[in-house]
Amino acid sequence: MSPRILTLANQKGGVGKTTTTINLATALAAVGENVLIIDLDPQGNASTGLGIARQGREVSSLDVLLNEATLADALIMSDVPQVGIIPSVTDLSGLEMSLASEADRVFRLRDALNNASGLLIDGKPVTYVLIDCPPSLNLLTINALAAADAVLVPLQCEFFALEGLSQLLQTIEQIRTALNPSLYIQGIVVTMFDGRNNLSSQVLNDVRQELGELVYETVIPRNVRLSEAPSFGKPALLYDLQCAGSQAYLRLATEVIRRERQLSAA
């Protein structure tokens, strides 16, 4: 079977995209999935958060998008069993100019994934691909959406959350119409939730009222251990499995898999 490709996107920065990417990947691996992360953010935080040093990123997602390398060439195994990553480099920020005249520029990642059917993680086929996007709706994000089966949207508990979300939903609809008719929203995960804060509860209630079942039951709490883990080059689930943030991502992984199974059974 082909892997399920989930793009984690939100044009707003600081909403927990990268934290969600690496911890959801780890949680999926913990329940037996083989996960490939594709780091499309020029900041490269997903790569750093998995302990991949910048000097070790000899082949990157940039090389893949320029058709100068395959995903297999760029794959680096992380210290997390069953999780590999295609690392990012800062030069990714210049991709738009490099591909400006290329007719297939929005499909580079899709084509690379289509040509990587035999890609293995720890000797087994990849079952999930998670794509970490930059905090903008640029060519990198468009490539990720054009390649994806579904979108997972991290949404921070703050006042402007719904305003930014509406813009992203419009973009997803445009991508579906123009580039990827099968694209759908897998779910919206509320992040950085502080139960002591009335505003967090109000935002959560507003999001659930507005978007209903699109919103995952699992809510990711604001958690110090989640923030500390990247400085050690580890997902939170390896840094502190028992913390509230790690346990939330394990529950989120269960929800993601359940929604995928419901879709395949439909």
Backbone bond lengths (Angstrom), bond angles and torsions (degrees), N, CA, C in turn:
res aa  C-N    CA-C-N  psi(-1)  N-CA   C-N-CA  omega(-1)  CA-C   N-CA-C  phi
1 M - - - 1.457 - - 1.520 110.12 -
2 S 1.319 115.88 147.33 1.459 120.46 176.39 1.522 109.34 -72.59
3 P 1.326 117.04 148.23 1.469 118.75 177.78 1.514 111.05 -67.90
4 R 1.311 115.78 153.68 1.456 121.21 172.71 1.522 107.38 -82.62
5 I 1.324 116.66 132.31 1.467 121.72 -175.24 1.521 108.34 -111.03
6 L 1.335 115.95 114.90 1.457 122.08 -179.07 1.524 109.04 -115.51
7 T 1.321 116.39 124.53 1.459 122.15 176.05 1.522 109.07 -97.86
8 L 1.329 115.77 128.53 1.463 121.03 176.07 1.515 107.95 -99.09
9 A 1.321 116.12 112.87 1.463 120.17 -170.66 1.517 111.69 -138.43
10 N 1.301 114.15 144.07 1.465 124.43 168.29 1.516 105.80 -168.47
11 Q 1.320 117.38 127.05 1.457 119.11 -175.83 1.522 113.02 -70.61
12 K 1.324 116.59 -10.68 1.459 120.64 178.56 1.531 109.35 -89.33
13 G 1.308 117.80 138.07 1.455 121.59 177.58 1.519 111.73 -82.78
14 G 1.321 116.17 160.53 1.455 121.32 174.53 1.503 115.95 72.03
15 V 1.339 117.08 24.79 1.464 119.50 -178.27 1.532 112.89 -101.53
16 G 1.335 116.49 -2.32 1.459 119.90 178.44 1.512 114.86 99.23
17 K 1.338 118.04 21.53 1.477 120.04 179.16 1.526 111.41 -60.47
18 T 1.322 115.91 -52.74 1.463 119.35 -175.18 1.522 110.92 -69.55
19 T 1.319 117.39 -42.38 1.468 120.41 176.54 1.519 110.60 -57.58
20 T 1.320 116.00 -42.06 1.464 120.08 178.47 1.519 111.18 -67.79
21 T 1.323 117.44 -40.64 1.467 120.41 -179.37 1.516 111.45 -58.76
22 I 1.345 117.06 -53.53 1.469 118.57 -173.26 1.533 111.90 -73.69
23 N 1.310 117.47 -32.86 1.464 118.36 -179.37 1.523 112.45 -80.79
24 L 1.330 117.53 -33.55 1.462 119.34 173.92 1.530 109.98 -66.73
25 A 1.343 116.93 -40.54 1.469 120.32 177.07 1.520 110.71 -59.19
26 T 1.322 116.52 -44.35 1.467 120.82 179.88 1.521 111.00 -65.05
27 A 1.323 116.27 -41.66 1.460 120.28 179.34 1.531 111.41 -65.76
28 L 1.334 116.85 -40.18 1.469 119.81 176.74 1.532 110.73 -63.10
29 A 1.334 115.75 -41.02 1.473 119.71 178.04 1.525 110.95 -63.48
30 A 1.325 116.01 -35.30 1.467 120.45 -178.39 1.524 112.13 -65.02
31 V 1.335 116.97 -23.61 1.467 119.69 178.36 1.529 111.40 -104.33
32 G 1.349 116.09 18.02 1.456 120.13 169.61 1.507 117.58 102.86
33 E 1.342 118.14 1.67 1.456 120.09 178.86 1.535 110.20 -83.98
34 N 1.331 116.25 154.88 1.465 122.52 175.07 1.526 107.02 -107.88
35 V 1.322 116.17 117.61 1.464 120.73 -164.39 1.523 111.25 -119.43
36 L 1.329 114.89 132.62 1.463 122.33 172.55 1.518 108.22 -111.31
37 I 1.335 116.20 125.83 1.459 121.59 172.46 1.522 108.13 -99.15
38 I 1.327 116.68 133.39 1.461 121.55 172.76 1.518 107.33 -111.73
39 D 1.322 116.54 114.68 1.461 122.27 -177.89 1.527 108.50 -89.74
40 L 1.344 115.54 107.45 1.467 120.66 179.58 1.521 112.67 -106.91
41 D 1.316 116.79 10.20 1.466 120.28 178.42 1.527 109.11 -94.65
42 P 1.345 118.81 121.53 1.471 120.36 179.60 1.530 113.92 -55.41
43 Q 1.325 117.14 -23.67 1.464 119.30 176.63 1.522 112.02 -67.96
44 G 1.319 116.74 -25.07 1.462 120.99 174.62 1.506 115.20 67.64
45 N 1.326 117.84 28.27 1.463 119.38 -175.61 1.524 113.34 -69.85
46 A 1.327 117.49 -30.67 1.467 119.11 177.23 1.530 110.09 -65.13
47 S 1.322 115.91 -39.62 1.466 120.35 178.19 1.525 110.31 -65.15
48 T 1.321 116.76 -46.67 1.464 121.01 178.91 1.523 110.88 -63.27
49 G 1.322 116.53 -40.45 1.460 120.94 -178.81 1.509 113.64 -66.05
50 L 1.328 116.97 -17.02 1.468 121.12 174.74 1.535 111.32 -102.62
51 G 1.343 116.20 11.56 1.451 119.85 174.50 1.510 115.01 80.04
52 I 1.343 118.29 19.30 1.463 121.40 179.57 1.524 108.43 -89.35
53 A 1.320 117.51 108.17 1.469 121.72 -177.84 1.518 110.09 -66.24
54 R 1.328 116.39 148.12 1.467 120.83 -178.01 1.523 111.70 -60.37
55 Q 1.320 117.29 -36.76 1.464 119.12 -179.26 1.527 112.15 -71.74
56 G 1.330 116.71 -12.02 1.459 119.95 178.60 1.515 114.15 -93.09
57 R 1.324 116.97 3.22 1.470 120.56 -176.73 1.529 109.56 -97.46
58 E 1.322 115.79 64.00 1.467 120.49 -175.82 1.520 111.79 -68.82
59 V 1.321 116.61 -34.06 1.467 122.00 174.87 1.524 106.18 -122.78
60 S 1.330 116.71 133.11 1.460 119.79 -170.43 1.526 111.66 -133.90
61 S 1.320 114.45 -179.24 1.466 119.68 176.19 1.533 110.92 -63.14
62 L 1.313 117.78 -27.20 1.470 120.28 175.55 1.519 110.86 -61.72
63 D 1.323 117.58 -45.81 1.469 121.09 178.87 1.528 110.84 -60.98
64 V 1.326 116.18 -37.55 1.470 120.20 178.94 1.526 110.14 -64.86
65 L 1.334 117.44 -45.61 1.460 121.16 -177.50 1.526 112.78 -70.39
66 L 1.324 116.42 -23.29 1.472 120.66 176.19 1.526 111.71 -88.40
67 N 1.326 116.65 4.93 1.474 122.29 -177.85 1.530 112.69 61.01
68 E 1.333 115.62 29.69 1.468 120.31 178.72 1.523 112.01 -102.61
69 A 1.340 116.80 -3.87 1.462 121.59 178.54 1.522 108.51 -158.68
70 T 1.323 116.31 157.87 1.461 121.35 174.65 1.525 109.31 -93.87
71 L 1.314 115.43 168.54 1.465 118.88 175.58 1.522 111.00 -60.86
72 A 1.338 116.58 -37.38 1.465 119.80 178.71 1.523 111.12 -62.94
73 D 1.338 116.73 -36.50 1.470 120.31 178.01 1.525 111.50 -63.43
74 A 1.317 116.18 -36.53 1.467 121.24 -172.54 1.525 113.30 -91.06
75 L 1.323 117.64 -13.32 1.464 121.55 -173.60 1.528 111.73 -63.34
76 I 1.334 115.33 130.03 1.461 122.50 172.77 1.525 107.54 -122.22
77 M 1.311 117.53 130.50 1.459 120.38 175.82 1.522 109.52 -78.34
78 S 1.300 116.33 134.55 1.457 120.84 177.48 1.526 109.34 -86.91
79 D 1.324 115.83 178.76 1.461 120.15 175.34 1.520 112.35 -78.25
80 V 1.319 115.93 -5.65 1.466 120.54 177.34 1.527 108.17 -87.57
81 P 1.326 119.36 119.46 1.462 120.22 178.59 1.521 110.98 -55.07
82 Q 1.343 115.57 134.95 1.464 123.52 176.43 1.527 113.53 71.41
83 V 1.326 117.54 18.92 1.472 121.13 175.53 1.523 109.22 -128.58
84 G 1.342 116.18 120.35 1.460 122.12 173.61 1.513 109.47 -116.32
85 I 1.332 116.11 164.46 1.460 119.46 -177.77 1.518 111.08 -141.49
86 I 1.327 115.73 142.41 1.459 123.12 167.44 1.527 105.20 -95.49
87 P 1.328 118.83 106.83 1.464 120.24 -170.91 1.520 113.08 -73.82
88 S 1.323 114.19 164.55 1.463 122.05 178.81 1.521 110.38 -108.93
89 V 1.324 115.19 159.08 1.469 122.17 172.12 1.530 108.21 -133.98
90 T 1.322 116.30 158.23 1.467 120.01 -176.47 1.526 112.40 -63.43
91 D 1.333 117.86 -26.31 1.467 120.75 -179.56 1.525 112.76 -64.85
92 L 1.325 117.33 -11.37 1.471 120.19 175.28 1.528 111.79 -56.53
93 S 1.325 116.50 -27.90 1.461 120.00 -178.02 1.520 112.40 -63.05
94 G 1.330 117.99 -18.65 1.456 121.32 178.77 1.513 114.33 -95.25
95 L 1.337 116.97 7.51 1.468 120.23 -175.93 1.519 112.46 -59.57
96 E 1.318 116.57 -40.90 1.470 120.40 -175.30 1.533 111.12 -57.19
97 M 1.315 116.48 -42.60 1.462 120.10 178.72 1.517 111.35 -70.16
98 S 1.340 116.71 -37.79 1.465 120.39 -178.13 1.526 111.89 -64.62
99 L 1.335 116.17 -33.04 1.470 120.01 -175.39 1.524 113.21 -107.19
100 A 1.313 117.84 12.11 1.463 121.38 -172.93 1.522 113.12 -54.02
101 S 1.312 117.70 -35.88 1.469 120.47 -175.51 1.530 113.10 -98.32
102 E 1.338 117.64 4.91 1.469 121.01 -176.14 1.528 110.71 -90.35
103 A 1.323 116.24 126.08 1.464 120.47 -176.48 1.529 112.50 -65.78
104 D 1.315 117.22 -29.39 1.464 120.80 -176.56 1.526 112.85 -97.31
105 R 1.316 117.97 18.70 1.473 120.41 -170.09 1.525 113.41 -60.55
106 V 1.336 118.73 -29.32 1.464 119.47 -178.31 1.532 112.27 -84.26
107 F 1.333 116.99 -7.72 1.466 120.71 -176.90 1.530 112.75 -113.59
108 R 1.313 117.87 11.74 1.462 119.75 -177.23 1.532 111.99 -60.06
109 L 1.331 117.43 -44.61 1.462 119.74 -178.67 1.524 111.05 -71.02
110 R 1.318 117.34 -40.58 1.465 120.29 177.84 1.521 110.75 -57.81
111 D 1.328 116.55 -45.09 1.463 120.30 -179.23 1.521 111.32 -66.16
112 A 1.328 116.82 -38.10 1.465 119.83 178.36 1.530 110.76 -63.73
113 L 1.313 116.57 -40.02 1.469 120.09 178.47 1.527 111.37 -69.37
114 N 1.325 116.67 -38.14 1.466 119.57 177.83 1.520 112.09 -63.81
115 N 1.332 116.42 -28.04 1.460 121.27 -179.44 1.519 113.01 -92.55
116 A 1.350 116.55 9.40 1.467 120.30 -176.12 1.523 111.56 -120.10
117 S 1.333 116.41 35.54 1.462 120.40 -175.08 1.525 112.99 -62.98
118 G 1.336 117.28 -25.03 1.456 119.96 -178.42 1.515 113.76 -96.04
119 L 1.321 117.78 12.44 1.461 120.92 -176.62 1.528 110.12 -65.67
120 L 1.339 115.62 133.51 1.463 120.96 -175.85 1.525 110.63 -119.12
121 I 1.318 114.98 145.41 1.461 123.35 171.42 1.530 106.63 -119.10
122 D 1.327 116.66 119.05 1.473 120.93 -176.67 1.528 111.32 50.96
123 G 1.338 115.06 39.69 1.455 120.59 175.60 1.508 115.66 80.12
124 K 1.330 117.62 4.40 1.462 120.86 -178.80 1.527 110.01 -124.92
125 P 1.336 117.73 152.33 1.469 120.19 -179.56 1.524 112.41 -60.94
126 V 1.318 115.72 146.11 1.461 121.69 175.67 1.527 108.84 -68.25
127 T 1.340 116.59 133.42 1.464 120.31 178.01 1.534 112.35 -107.26
128 Y 1.341 116.36 -26.40 1.469 120.49 176.37 1.525 109.71 -134.67
129 V 1.332 115.64 138.29 1.461 122.64 170.30 1.521 107.05 -116.67
130 L 1.336 116.24 124.53 1.466 121.52 176.19 1.520 108.33 -112.43
131 I 1.331 116.44 125.16 1.469 121.47 -177.35 1.517 108.93 -108.39
132 D 1.332 116.11 118.71 1.467 121.96 178.63 1.520 108.92 -92.57
133 C 1.329 116.27 119.72 1.472 121.90 -174.16 1.531 111.85 -99.55
134 P 1.326 116.33 158.84 1.469 119.58 172.04 1.519 110.12 -72.14
135 P 1.347 117.37 163.42 1.464 120.78 179.68 1.525 112.55 -81.58
136 S 1.318 115.81 57.12 1.467 121.11 177.94 1.518 108.11 -163.30
137 L 1.333 115.71 160.45 1.464 120.26 -179.75 1.527 108.63 -100.05
138 N 1.350 115.75 67.14 1.458 121.21 -177.04 1.532 110.28 -107.50
139 L 1.334 116.44 -166.80 1.460 120.78 -176.24 1.520 111.97 -61.34
140 L 1.322 117.74 -33.81 1.461 120.84 178.89 1.529 110.58 -63.87
141 T 1.323 116.32 -46.79 1.458 120.26 179.35 1.530 110.95 -66.55
142 I 1.314 117.28 -39.07 1.471 120.68 177.79 1.522 110.46 -62.61
143 N 1.329 118.11 -41.58 1.464 121.16 174.97 1.524 111.21 -58.66
144 A 1.336 115.66 -43.59 1.461 119.86 -179.23 1.520 111.73 -64.50
145 L 1.339 117.14 -40.97 1.463 120.94 -179.94 1.525 111.48 -71.80
146 A 1.320 116.64 -36.05 1.468 120.07 178.67 1.522 111.65 -68.12
147 A 1.336 117.10 -25.55 1.464 121.33 -177.98 1.521 113.31 -91.11
148 A 1.334 117.28 -15.46 1.463 121.06 -167.46 1.520 113.64 -85.13
149 D 1.319 114.82 154.38 1.460 121.28 165.62 1.526 109.82 -80.68
150 A 1.345 115.84 -35.91 1.460 119.51 -174.86 1.522 109.89 -154.85
151 V 1.329 114.37 164.26 1.461 121.87 179.64 1.521 108.67 -114.84
152 L 1.326 115.34 135.77 1.457 122.02 171.47 1.529 106.48 -113.45
153 V 1.323 116.63 123.86 1.464 121.19 -172.80 1.525 110.30 -110.34
154 P 1.343 118.43 111.27 1.467 120.08 170.54 1.533 108.93 -77.37
155 L 1.317 115.88 135.19 1.464 121.17 -175.19 1.523 109.08 -132.74
156 Q 1.313 115.88 115.88 1.460 120.83 -178.54 1.529 111.14 -74.50
157 C 1.322 116.08 143.37 1.462 121.49 177.36 1.521 110.11 -76.30
158 E 1.315 116.78 86.75 1.458 120.56 176.46 1.524 109.77 -151.63
159 F 1.307 116.37 170.20 1.459 122.76 -169.08 1.534 112.75 -60.06
160 F 1.349 117.37 -41.60 1.459 120.10 -174.63 1.541 113.29 -88.98
161 A 1.313 117.12 9.71 1.465 120.39 -173.76 1.527 112.55 -59.09
162 L 1.328 116.70 -49.10 1.463 119.71 -176.48 1.523 112.16 -67.76
163 E 1.329 116.24 -33.34 1.465 119.48 179.43 1.524 111.04 -62.78
164 G 1.328 116.90 -46.70 1.460 120.54 178.08 1.509 112.12 -67.74
165 L 1.323 116.65 -33.91 1.461 120.63 -179.07 1.525 111.42 -63.92
166 S 1.321 116.64 -39.22 1.470 119.30 -178.43 1.529 110.84 -61.46
167 Q 1.327 116.68 -37.19 1.463 120.10 177.55 1.525 110.79 -65.06
168 L 1.330 116.23 -42.65 1.463 120.01 179.71 1.527 111.00 -64.20
169 L 1.329 116.81 -41.79 1.463 120.21 179.74 1.526 111.15 -62.71
170 Q 1.323 116.85 -37.03 1.469 120.31 176.11 1.526 110.72 -64.03
171 T 1.331 116.20 -41.16 1.471 120.00 178.87 1.522 110.84 -64.46
172 I 1.320 117.12 -43.10 1.467 120.71 178.71 1.523 110.10 -59.72
173 E 1.331 116.57 -40.94 1.467 120.12 178.67 1.523 110.81 -64.74
174 Q 1.326 117.20 -39.00 1.467 120.92 177.57 1.523 111.31 -64.91
175 I 1.324 116.44 -41.16 1.468 120.35 177.95 1.520 110.01 -64.83
176 R 1.332 116.54 -40.84 1.462 119.92 178.85 1.529 110.43 -61.25
177 T 1.303 116.74 -42.47 1.461 121.15 -177.25 1.524 111.83 -69.89
178 A 1.330 116.56 -41.57 1.460 120.33 -170.70 1.529 114.39 -95.36
179 L 1.343 117.74 -32.30 1.466 119.50 -168.12 1.517 115.45 -127.56
180 N 1.345 117.70 -31.64 1.464 119.31 -169.86 1.525 109.53 -145.87
181 P 1.337 117.22 82.25 1.470 120.89 -173.24 1.526 114.52 -60.15
182 S 1.323 117.67 -24.30 1.465 120.20 -176.94 1.530 113.35 -89.54
183 L 1.310 117.95 -0.98 1.462 121.81 -177.97 1.530 110.59 -65.45
184 Y 1.318 116.05 136.38 1.465 120.14 175.79 1.529 108.75 -144.26
185 I 1.316 116.02 170.04 1.466 120.89 179.53 1.522 108.47 -93.61
186 Q 1.334 116.03 115.77 1.462 120.43 178.98 1.521 109.87 -69.07
187 G 1.326 115.37 -39.86 1.452 118.70 178.51 1.517 112.38 173.23
188 I 1.308 114.80 167.83 1.461 122.68 177.39 1.524 107.20 -118.64
189 V 1.329 115.68 122.85 1.460 119.85 -178.85 1.529 109.51 -107.90
190 V 1.313 115.72 123.07 1.463 121.35 178.99 1.526 108.66 -80.47
191 T 1.336 116.28 125.76 1.462 122.00 -176.38 1.528 110.97 -116.33
192 M 1.333 114.45 164.81 1.477 122.00 175.11 1.523 111.35 56.62
193 F 1.316 115.36 39.28 1.463 121.24 -179.91 1.522 109.94 -79.85
194 D 1.313 116.59 129.82 1.463 122.86 178.08 1.519 108.00 -118.93
195 G 1.315 116.27 105.23 1.452 121.17 -176.11 1.512 114.04 -64.40
196 R 1.342 117.02 -16.42 1.471 120.24 178.47 1.522 111.90 -83.55
197 N 1.331 114.93 -6.52 1.463 120.66 -173.12 1.533 109.50 -107.35
198 N 1.320 116.58 120.20 1.467 119.81 -179.21 1.524 112.27 -61.22
199 L 1.345 116.83 -32.59 1.458 120.21 -179.61 1.526 110.67 -64.03
200 S 1.338 117.35 -42.31 1.468 120.41 178.92 1.523 110.81 -58.50
201 S 1.323 115.66 -45.03 1.465 119.47 -179.61 1.524 111.20 -65.22
202 Q 1.333 116.72 -37.74 1.462 120.50 179.24 1.518 111.48 -65.99
203 V 1.367 116.43 -43.28 1.463 120.39 178.80 1.522 109.91 -63.12
204 L 1.335 116.87 -44.83 1.464 120.34 179.10 1.523 110.66 -59.05
205 N 1.321 117.30 -45.44 1.469 120.30 179.41 1.531 111.15 -62.76
206 D 1.344 116.57 -41.36 1.465 120.66 179.92 1.532 111.05 -63.53
207 V 1.337 115.74 -43.16 1.468 120.00 -179.01 1.522 110.13 -64.79
208 R 1.322 117.05 -44.50 1.470 119.79 179.39 1.532 111.25 -64.46
209 Q 1.328 116.58 -39.24 1.468 119.89 179.76 1.525 110.93 -66.93
210 E 1.337 116.22 -37.68 1.457 121.22 -177.16 1.523 112.58 -76.44
211 L 1.337 116.90 -38.88 1.464 120.73 -168.73 1.527 114.51 -118.57
212 G 1.311 117.13 -4.89 1.455 121.50 171.37 1.514 114.50 55.35
213 E 1.337 116.33 -126.38 1.459 121.63 -172.77 1.520 113.59 -71.73
214 L 1.337 117.60 -9.61 1.467 118.67 174.41 1.525 111.13 -63.24
215 V 1.325 116.89 -26.67 1.468 121.46 -177.27 1.530 109.03 -83.36
216 Y 1.331 116.27 127.69 1.459 119.97 177.63 1.522 110.41 -62.77
217 E 1.318 116.18 150.00 1.460 120.70 172.66 1.527 110.79 -64.06
218 T 1.326 116.03 -38.13 1.453 120.68 -179.06 1.522 110.91 -69.26
219 V 1.310 115.73 134.15 1.463 123.04 175.44 1.522 107.59 -118.36
220 I 1.335 116.64 132.05 1.464 120.62 -179.23 1.528 108.74 -88.44
221 P 1.327 118.11 120.02 1.465 119.33 -176.28 1.524 111.82 -79.06
222 R 1.315 114.79 158.81 1.465 119.61 168.25 1.525 106.34 -70.47
223 N 1.347 116.57 122.65 1.461 119.87 -168.14 1.523 110.12 -146.43
224 V 1.320 116.44 126.01 1.462 121.21 -176.66 1.520 111.34 -61.15
225 R 1.313 117.56 -38.09 1.479 120.28 -176.76 1.529 111.02 -66.24
226 L 1.328 117.00 -33.54 1.466 119.86 174.92 1.525 110.68 -62.35
227 S 1.330 116.34 -38.35 1.461 120.91 -178.96 1.527 112.10 -74.07
228 E 1.314 116.94 -32.79 1.467 121.15 -177.67 1.518 112.99 -75.12
229 A 1.317 117.04 -36.05 1.460 121.90 -169.84 1.528 114.47 -54.21
230 P 1.366 120.71 -44.13 1.467 119.33 -177.18 1.529 114.01 -60.07
231 S 1.325 117.83 -29.12 1.462 119.43 -179.94 1.519 111.76 -68.34
232 F 1.331 117.02 -16.03 1.455 122.17 176.01 1.537 111.35 -100.57
233 G 1.351 116.44 4.77 1.458 120.23 179.89 1.512 113.36 66.71
234 K 1.342 115.64 32.58 1.462 120.26 -177.57 1.524 110.24 -134.91
235 P 1.335 117.30 148.70 1.460 119.18 166.40 1.524 108.64 -66.59
236 A 1.323 116.37 156.55 1.464 119.95 -180.00 1.524 111.80 -60.34
237 L 1.333 116.82 -30.72 1.461 119.34 -177.99 1.532 112.30 -66.40
238 L 1.320 117.33 -24.70 1.467 120.20 174.05 1.522 110.96 -90.37
239 Y 1.303 116.56 -29.59 1.466 121.56 -177.87 1.527 110.66 -74.76
240 D 1.325 116.74 -44.62 1.463 121.20 178.87 1.522 108.56 -156.18
241 L 1.310 116.17 92.07 1.461 121.45 -175.29 1.521 112.37 -62.68
242 Q 1.326 116.68 -31.05 1.457 120.13 -173.21 1.527 114.26 -85.81
243 C 1.339 117.81 -7.81 1.462 118.68 -177.67 1.529 110.15 -67.98
244 A 1.318 115.25 160.43 1.466 120.42 -175.77 1.524 111.89 -61.02
245 G 1.335 117.05 -36.91 1.458 120.64 -179.84 1.520 112.19 -64.92
246 S 1.322 117.19 -44.94 1.469 121.05 179.31 1.519 111.21 -62.34
247 Q 1.312 116.50 -44.07 1.460 120.06 -179.75 1.530 111.17 -64.00
248 A 1.337 116.16 -34.94 1.465 119.66 178.04 1.529 110.47 -65.69
249 Y 1.319 118.02 -40.59 1.465 119.95 -179.76 1.531 111.66 -69.16
250 L 1.308 117.62 -31.40 1.469 119.27 173.66 1.525 110.24 -63.99
251 R 1.323 116.61 -41.06 1.472 119.24 177.28 1.519 111.26 -66.68
252 L 1.338 116.50 -37.99 1.466 119.74 178.87 1.528 110.55 -63.31
253 A 1.333 117.05 -42.15 1.468 120.13 178.51 1.525 110.62 -58.37
254 T 1.315 116.65 -40.84 1.469 120.84 178.67 1.526 110.66 -62.65
255 E 1.330 116.53 -40.86 1.464 120.39 178.32 1.525 111.59 -65.79
256 V 1.335 116.39 -43.36 1.466 120.65 179.72 1.529 110.07 -59.06
257 I 1.323 116.56 -47.35 1.467 120.43 -179.38 1.527 110.28 -64.58
258 R 1.325 117.13 -40.57 1.468 120.26 179.38 1.522 111.16 -61.78
259 R 1.330 116.91 -42.31 1.470 119.69 179.07 1.528 110.87 -66.54
260 E 1.317 117.06 -37.51 1.468 119.57 177.83 1.519 111.37 -65.06
261 R 1.315 116.54 -39.87 1.469 120.02 179.62 1.516 111.11 -69.09
262 Q 1.314 116.86 -37.63 1.473 119.78 176.94 1.529 110.68 -63.54
263 L 1.325 115.53 -37.92 1.458 119.57 179.52 1.530 110.45 -66.42
264 S 1.333 116.90 -44.34 1.468 120.10 -177.80 1.521 111.87 -69.21
265 A 1.342 116.44 -25.87 1.460 120.05 179.47 1.519 112.25 -83.07
266 A 1.328 116.82 -17.22 1.460 120.74 -176.28 1.525 111.72 -70.25
